[in-house]
Amino acid sequence: MILVTGFEPFTTGQGLVLDENPTGPLAEAIAANLPDAESRVLPVSFKDTRRRLNECFDTLKPRIWLGLGFAPHRTTVDIECVALNLEHCTRPDNDGEQPFLRPIVADGPLAYESSFDVHRAVEVLASQDLTAHVSLHAGAFLCNQTFYLGCHGSVTQGIPQTAMFIHVPPRPEYTSLAGAIGQLLRDLSGSGH
């Protein structure tokens, strides 16, 4: 099965207060148009996001996990390459927690590389008339935490088999993006069109 996750609203590191986070509805739209797929909206909480995501991995046992994060300061769809074993933020999460250079997994590797070919992801999205770029890493906030936990799970538990993370910029509409990412997941799962 495929698991697609987004996030609830949050306050950005630049102090922008988001009343809506498009990744929640985007995750739901992508999963609704795929066979054997589910979506979840994760909290913006270092403690609760870890628990909720691990519960999803344990109960759903996805063979593909795609995390979506909203990046209001970015201008392109970014396929993330590397997840860092680091939790760090300049503003607190929605629970008021503000870790400083804290490891996500004690004694875990410093970083994981995406288990999906990020260049292939860019090609598939381009075939759907969507411009995407490869991004070095997912920062150090909750997007990075989930990406690292997804990669760590695929290495240590075999679940999910493929972990990937995409940062989404502000867009006038998200329907075409949902369709393009859906095609990417169909391509990845081998279900074609």
Protein Blocks (a to p, Z undefined) as FASTA:
>chain_A
ZZdddddddddfkopacfbdfklmmmmmmmmmpghiacddddddfklmmmmmmmmmmmno
pabdcdddddfkbcbdcddfbdcdddddfbdcfkopacehiafbghiafbdcdfbdfklm
mmmmmmnopacdddfbecjafklmmmmmmmmmmmmnopafbdcdddddddfbfklmmmmm
mmmmmmmnonoZZ
